[in-house]
Amino acid sequence: MARILIVDDEPSILQFLKLNLELDGHQTLLAGDGEEALGVIENDKPDLVLLDLMMPILDGWEVLRRVGGMSLTKRPRIIVMTAKGGGPNQARGMALGADDYLVKPLTIDNLRESVDVVLKRSEEQSEKRRMELLDELSDVSGNVLDGMGEVPPSPSSVISDHDRGVLWVRLNRPQTLNAFNDEMGQSFLEAIEFAEDPAVRCVVITGRGDGFCSGEDLRALAEEYSAGNDPQLGSIVKSRWIPMIKAIQDLRKPVVAAVNGVAAGAGVSLALACDFRVMSDEASLVLAFSRVGLVPDSGLTWLLPRYLGSGRALQALLRGETIPADRALDLGLVNEVSPKSSIQDFAGDLASQLAEGPTASFGMTKRLVWSGANVDLIEHMGKEADAQTVAGGSADHLEGMRAFFEKRPPRFKGR
């Protein structure tokens, strides 16, 4: 998924675009005028800019002139937005470097179609350039590449490394915002099993790329959904997510979640099951289950009320809220918020401090705190999984997923 800068002087449009783009898994940046937009483009390097051409401060045309004049390999893609569609404005915008053109009022379908087309075009051009560079390298190095042997295997979906008592567990499917599949689930459990080694005194779980974890990879079940079949989500929860959450809970050592980017669905459960959470100031917690007709699972209906209280948790879950970092800190869902550029260092410093402490007593304290609730988490997750079996076979869930794949709003019927 992409980092998308939205530039518009109307707060309602900013929030509309932000909500729908984040629902699709993108990370959003916001700017209310052209001057602010140029600063974000220079400092944060977004992949794509949605640019309103009619703004009072340094209007969009000037931003388009400046950004459109940059090298294709260095500038973001640009989709321009204006209430004056077609004709001269469209031709002028495209001539100045825009990649696509949208006319207000925007629709979700038109927005998603334009974003998908522009990003796909960008990926294709990047791959073409990558192949050109490889050809150039081959020309320069002669037969050097031929003598390097077989191509190394693809990197693991979970990367673990141990340094001075701290085990780092890095989720490594950035192209899916670190959504879990079978191989990733098994690798994660193996990493946590390694944490039982006495040399490991603290664990940090984080994600690579722009996401922390987007939960289960439902796109992998696309064929089942297309055929109208029941994907048996409850069995996935029982076989994958319950063992992972249980492994974190049972580990008698501190576990830190470094929430480097978006955490969605069961990815929120993964973060909340950890003992400490530090969060990037650009990250968010996306409680997405209700948006596709599902029941929150992987411990979320057990964990969230213990942080927020039942009333606030129910509101957040039923409304499918997206909780930004500053709000998560205010609600007590995370312990600290750090600038994105220093989140790994921040988490590493905390983990090093914990690793240097009395970790045996930490483990006992952890178990006492977590077992203090009046309902057992593992038993409770089994009930969630049973409910998920029912929800996963419902007409509303099938409609929610069809709408997701067809890039349209769902039409739920309460069945």
C-alpha positions in Angstrom: 0.0 0.0 0.0 1.0 3.6 -0.5 1.7 6.8 1.4 -0.8 9.3 0.1 -0.8 13.1 0.7 -4.2 14.7 0.6 -4.1 18.5 -0.2 -7.4 20.4 0.3 -8.5 23.4 2.2 -11.9 21.9 3.1 -11.6 19.8 6.4 -14.7 17.6 5.4 -13.1 16.6 2.2 -9.8 15.8 3.9 -11.5 13.6 6.4 -13.6 11.9 3.7 -10.6 11.0 1.7 -8.5 10.0 4.7 -11.2 7.6 6.0 -11.7 5.8 2.7 -8.0 5.6 1.8 -7.1 4.2 5.2 -9.9 1.7 4.9 -8.1 0.4 1.8 -4.9 0.1 3.8 -3.1 3.3 2.6 -1.3 5.6 5.0 -2.4 9.2 4.7 -0.8 12.6 5.2 -2.8 15.8 5.3 -2.1 19.4 4.1 -4.5 22.3 4.2 -2.7 24.5 1.6 -0.1 24.4 -1.1 2.7 25.8 1.0 2.2 23.1 3.6 1.9 20.5 0.9 5.3 21.3 -0.6 6.9 20.9 2.9 5.3 17.5 3.4 6.4 16.4 -0.1 10.0 17.4 0.6 10.2 15.9 4.1 7.9 12.8 4.0 8.3 11.7 0.4 4.7 10.5 -0.3 4.1 8.1 -3.2 1.0 9.9 -4.4 -0.6 13.4 -4.0 -4.3 14.1 -4.2 -4.2 17.8 -5.0 -7.0 20.3 -5.0 -6.2 22.9 -7.6 -8.3 25.8 -6.1 -6.8 26.8 -2.7 -6.3 30.3 -1.3 -2.6 29.9 -0.2 -0.2 29.0 -2.9 -2.8 27.4 -5.1 -2.7 23.9 -6.5 -1.6 25.1 -9.9 1.6 26.4 -8.5 2.2 23.2 -6.5 1.5 21.2 -9.7 4.0 23.3 -11.6 6.7 22.8 -9.0 6.2 19.1 -8.4 5.4 18.3 -12.0 8.7 19.8 -13.0 10.7 17.4 -10.8 12.3 14.2 -12.2 9.9 11.3 -12.5 12.2 9.1 -10.4 12.1 11.7 -7.5 8.6 13.1 -7.5 5.3 11.6 -6.3 2.5 10.7 -8.6 -0.2 13.4 -8.8 -4.0 13.2 -9.1 -5.5 16.7 -9.4 -9.0 17.5 -8.1 -11.2 20.5 -9.1 -14.8 21.4 -9.4 -14.2 22.7 -12.9 -13.8 19.5 -14.9 -13.0 18.7 -18.5 -11.8 20.8 -21.3 -9.0 23.4 -20.8 -8.4 22.6 -17.1 -7.9 18.9 -17.6 -5.6 19.5 -20.6 -3.6 22.1 -18.6 -3.3 19.9 -15.6 -2.1 16.9 -17.5 0.4 19.1 -19.4 1.8 20.3 -16.1 2.5 16.7 -15.0 -0.7 15.4 -13.4 -1.1 11.6 -13.7 -4.9 11.7 -13.5 -7.8 14.1 -13.0 -10.9 13.9 -10.8 -13.9 16.2 -10.8 -15.7 17.1 -7.5 -17.9 16.0 -5.9 -15.8 12.8 -5.7 -17.3 9.3 -5.4 -15.6 6.5 -3.6 -15.5 4.3 -6.7 -14.0 7.0 -8.9 -11.4 7.8 -6.2 -10.3 4.2 -5.7 -10.2 3.5 -9.4 -8.0 6.5 -10.1 -5.7 5.7 -7.1 -5.3 2.1 -8.2 -4.6 3.0 -11.8 -2.0 5.6 -11.0 -0.2 3.5 -8.4 -0.2 0.5 -10.7 1.3 2.6 -13.5 3.9 3.9 -11.0 4.9 0.3 -10.0 5.2 -0.8 -13.7 7.5 2.2 -14.4 9.5 1.5 -11.3 9.9 -2.1 -12.3 10.9 -1.1 -15.8 13.6 1.2 -14.4 14.8 -1.5 -12.0 15.3 -3.9 -14.9 17.1 -1.2 -16.9 19.5 -0.7 -13.9 20.1 -4.4 -13.6 21.0 -4.5 -17.3 23.4 -1.6 -16.8 24.9 -3.4 -13.9 25.3 -6.5 -16.0 27.0 -4.6 -18.8 29.5 -3.0 -16.3 30.3 -6.1 -14.3 30.6 -8.5 -17.3 30.3 -12.1 -16.1 30.5 -11.3 -12.4 26.8 -12.0 -11.8 27.1 -15.3 -13.6 29.5 -16.6 -11.1 27.4 -15.8 -8.1 25.5 -19.1 -8.1 21.8 -19.6 -7.5 19.5 -16.7 -6.7 19.0 -16.5 -2.9 15.5 -17.5 -1.7 12.9 -14.9 -0.9 13.3 -13.4 2.6 11.3 -15.0 5.5 8.0 -13.4 6.3 9.3 -13.0 9.9 12.8 -11.8 10.5 14.3 -12.4 14.0 17.6 -11.1 15.4 19.0 -11.2 18.9 21.1 -8.4 20.3 22.2 -7.9 23.9 19.3 -9.7 25.5 16.6 -8.3 23.2 14.9 -10.4 20.5 13.6 -8.4 17.6 10.7 -10.1 15.7 10.0 -8.2 12.5 6.9 -9.0 10.4 8.1 -9.0 6.8 5.2 -8.9 4.4 5.3 -5.1 3.8 3.3 -5.4 0.5 0.3 -6.6 2.5 0.9 -4.2 5.5 2.2 -7.4 7.2 -1.0 -9.4 7.0 -0.6 -13.0 8.2 -0.7 -16.1 6.1 0.2 -19.8 7.0 3.9 -19.4 6.6 4.1 -16.2 8.5 2.0 -17.6 11.4 4.3 -20.6 11.7 7.4 -18.4 11.5 6.1 -16.1 14.2 5.4 -18.9 16.6 8.9 -20.3 16.0 10.4 -16.8 16.8 8.4 -16.6 20.1 9.5 -20.1 21.0 13.1 -19.0 20.5 12.4 -16.3 23.1 12.2 -19.0 25.8 16.0 -19.1 25.5 17.5 -17.7 28.8 19.7 -15.4 26.7 16.6 -13.6 25.6 15.3 -11.2 28.3 12.9 -9.0 26.3 11.1 -9.2 23.0 10.2 -6.4 20.5 7.5 -7.1 17.8 7.4 -4.7 14.9 6.6 -4.5 11.2 8.7 -3.7 8.2 7.5 -1.1 5.7 4.5 1.2 6.4 2.4 -1.2 8.4 2.7 -2.9 11.8 0.2 -5.7 11.1 -3.1 -5.7 9.1 -4.4 -8.9 10.6 -5.3 -11.9 8.6 -4.6 -11.8 4.8 -8.2 -12.0 3.6 -7.1 -11.4 0.0 -5.6 -14.9 0.1 -9.2 -16.1 0.4 -10.4 -14.2 -2.7 -11.3 -17.4 -4.6 -13.4 -18.6 -1.7 -15.3 -15.3 -1.6 -15.7 -15.1 -5.4 -17.3 -18.6 -5.4 -19.6 -17.6 -2.5 -18.1 -20.1 -0.2 -17.8 -20.0 3.6 -14.0 -19.3 4.3 -14.3 -20.9 7.8 -12.7 -17.9 9.5 -13.3 -19.4 12.9 -10.9 -22.3 12.2 -8.2 -19.8 11.1 -8.6 -17.9 14.4 -8.3 -21.2 16.4 -5.4 -22.6 14.5 -3.3 -19.4 14.0 -4.3 -16.4 16.1 -5.2 -18.1 19.4 -1.8 -19.8 19.5 0.0 -16.6 18.6 -1.7 -14.5 21.3 -1.3 -17.3 23.8 2.4 -17.5 23.1 2.8 -13.8 23.8 0.7 -14.1 27.0 2.5 -17.2 28.2 6.0 -15.8 27.7 7.4 -14.9 31.1 9.4 -12.0 29.7 8.3 -8.4 28.7 7.0 -8.1 25.2 7.1 -4.6 23.5 5.0 -3.8 20.4 6.7 -1.1 18.3 3.7 0.0 16.2 5.5 1.5 13.3 2.5 1.9 11.1 -1.2 1.0 10.7 -2.5 -1.9 12.9 -5.8 -3.2 11.6 -8.2 -6.0 12.6 -6.4 -8.7 14.4 -3.2 -6.6 14.2 -4.7 -4.5 16.9 -5.2 -7.6 19.0 -1.5 -8.5 18.5 -0.4 -5.1 19.7 -2.8 -5.0 22.7 -1.7 -8.5 23.8 1.9 -7.2 24.3 3.0 -5.8 27.6 4.1 -2.4 26.3 3.2 -0.4 23.2 5.1 2.4 21.6 3.5 3.9 18.6 4.7 6.0 15.7 3.0 9.4 15.5 1.9 8.6 12.0 0.4 5.2 12.9 -3.2 4.3 13.6 -5.3 1.5 15.1 -8.1 0.5 12.6 -10.9 -1.5 14.2 -12.1 -2.8 10.8 -14.1 -5.9 11.6 -17.6 -4.3 11.5 -16.8 -2.7 8.1 -16.9 -6.1 6.5 -19.6 -7.7 8.6 -17.3 -9.6 11.0 -17.0 -10.1 14.7 -13.8 -8.8 16.4 -11.6 -11.7 17.2 -8.1 -12.8 18.4 -8.9 -11.5 21.9 -10.0 -8.0 20.9 -13.4 -8.1 22.6 -11.5 -9.2 25.8 -8.6 -6.8 25.5 -10.2 -3.6 24.4 -12.8 -3.3 27.2 -10.0 -3.7 29.7 -8.3 -0.6 28.4 -11.3 1.5 27.5 -14.2 0.1 29.5 -17.1 -1.8 27.9 -19.1 1.3 26.7 -16.2 3.0 24.9 -14.9 -0.3 23.6 -18.3 -1.2 22.2 -18.6 2.2 20.5 -15.2 1.9 18.9 -15.8 -1.7 17.7 -19.3 -1.2 16.3 -18.4 2.0 14.5 -15.2 0.6 13.1 -13.2 3.5 14.4 -9.7 4.5 13.3 -7.8 5.7 16.3 -4.7 7.9 15.5 -1.6 7.8 17.7 -2.3 10.9 19.8 -5.8 9.6 20.6 -4.5 6.1 21.4 -2.1 7.7 23.9 -4.9 9.7 25.5 -7.1 6.6 25.8 -4.3 4.6 27.4 -4.1 2.1 24.5 -0.3 2.8 24.0 2.4 3.8 26.5 4.4 6.2 24.4 4.2 8.0 21.0 7.4 8.6 19.1 8.2 10.3 15.8 8.1 7.8 13.0 11.8 8.3 12.2 12.9 7.2 15.6 10.3 4.6 16.6 12.7 1.7 16.3 15.3 3.4 18.5 12.7 4.4 21.0 11.4 0.8 21.3 15.0 -0.5 21.4 15.9 1.8 24.3 12.8 0.6 26.3 13.5 -3.0 25.5 17.2 -2.6 26.6 16.0 -1.1 29.9 13.6 -4.0 30.5 16.2 -6.6 29.5 18.5 -5.2 32.1 15.9 -5.5 34.8 14.8 -8.4 37.1 13.1 -10.3 34.2 12.2 -13.3 36.4 10.1 -11.1 38.6 8.9 -9.2 35.5 7.6 -12.6 34.2 5.7 -13.3 37.5 4.3 -9.8 37.7 3.2 -10.1 34.1 1.4 -13.4 34.7 -0.3 -12.0 37.8 -1.6 -8.9 36.0 -2.9 -10.8 33.0 -4.5 -13.5 35.0 -6.3 -11.0 37.3 -9.3 -10.6 35.0 -12.4 -12.7 35.9 -12.6 -14.4 32.5 -9.8 -16.5 31.0 -8.5 -15.0 27.8 -8.0 -18.3 26.0 -11.5 -19.6 26.9 -12.9 -16.3 25.8 -11.1 -16.4 22.4 -12.6 -19.8 21.8 -16.1 -18.2 22.2 -14.9 -15.5 19.8 -13.8 -18.1 17.3 -17.2 -19.9 17.5 -19.0 -16.5 16.9 -16.6 -15.9 14.0 -17.5 -19.2 12.5 -21.1 -18.0 12.3 -20.2 -14.4 11.2 -17.8 -15.7 8.5 -20.6 -17.7 6.9 -23.1 -14.9 7.0 -24.6 -13.0 4.0 -23.4 -9.7 5.5 -19.8 -10.8 5.6 -19.9 -12.1 2.0 -21.4 -8.8 1.0 -18.8 -6.9 2.9 -16.0 -8.8 1.1 -17.6 -8.5 -2.3 -17.9 -4.8 -1.8 -14.2 -4.6 -0.7 -13.0 -6.4 -3.8 -15.4 -4.5 -6.1 -14.3 -1.2 -4.4 -17.8 0.0 -3.5 -19.7 0.7 -0.3 -21.2 -2.5 1.3 -25.0 -3.0 1.5 -25.5 -4.9 4.7 -28.9 -6.5 5.5 -28.5 -7.8 9.0 -28.3 -11.5 7.9 
